[in-house]
Amino acid sequence: MTLTVQDFLQLDVPAMLAAFLACACCALLGNFLVLRRQSLMGDAIAHAVLPGIILGFLLTGSRAVVPILAGALGAGIVAAVLIELVRRLGRVEPGAAMGVVFSIMFALGVVLMEQAAASAVDLDADCILYGQLEDILWLAPTGWSSLLDPTVWADMPREVVTLFVVTAFCAAMVAMFYKELKITSFDPDLATTLGISAKLFHYGLMTLVAAACVAAFEAVGSILVIAMLIVPASIARLLTDRLAVQIRLSILAALAIGPGGYVLAAFGPFWIGGTDSLNAAGMMATLSGVLLVVTILIAPRYGMLARRRHARRLWVQPAEEPEGSA
């Protein structure tokens, strides 16, 4: 397979940019979900925003960003409120409340999807589940020198621009309210005594998660969104106990998973004699799982091998006799 510079810039670069931005945005917010022990909440929000997305399509008949984002944000907020109500009023544990709400809302989204298909709106299950990463094209660049032309960058695909705006907004919110997010994640009761509304920041975080899900859905689909909300943060959590370092490591993991997974999907089969590329979003989710397993094994402090070595040293080390013993 011969790959020209123009083909690389037009076909592969925009897809890798979209993949990295989607993974980085979800990984950034996923750190706080992992710390709050609300990993399933990311899954719940990713499923629950589906009816909001479909309603945006049904009402506008197009893929306009504003109505779709508004519908999904509304659905995400409704899901977060319903989960809290079910947990409190039904007196069930949080995982069960999340499972009930996101199952019902996702089923509602599937029903609405059938209505969307009946209304000839361009929407299908593959788009929602796997995204359309391979269809993101950037036709303006013709070579490396063309990247110096501002008009080339102005023609960046809509999906990449949307992901960049949402990622920048989420990063700005995290930077602006880092202290509040940190204390409400580690000790919400202490935050309340200090005058910081843990509930307000909970719903604010859920809103950002919903926005990230919507921005990433069209490009990479719900499967990769769910994985990226949890896996990079989990990898980073195994490597450090400091939140600031964890966030940086999760972004590095997103960089490895996004562009790395795309390269493996697009070119990996040809390296081993294959004839067809693989689905990029599926390969990224698979690569994230492989990296998580490797981290679980070799993490320097919390990895299985490190803990086994530590346990072996304790087992073979002779116990010191207390002073004054015979």
Secondary structure by P-SEA (a helix, b strand, c coil): ccccaaaaaaccaaaaaaaaaaaaaaaaaaaaaaaacccaaaaaaaaaaaaaaaaaaaacccccaaaaaaaaaaaaaaaaaaaaaaaacccccaaaaaaaaaaaaaaaaaaaaaaaaaaccccccccccccccccccccccccccccccaaaaaaccaaaaaaaaaaaaaaaaaaaaaaaaaaaaacaaaaaaacccaaaaaaaaaaaaaaaaaaacccccaaaaaaaacaaaaaaaaccccaaaaaaaaaaaaaaaaaaaaaaaacccccccccccccaaaaaaaaaaaaaaaaacccccccaaaaaaaaaaaaacccccccccc
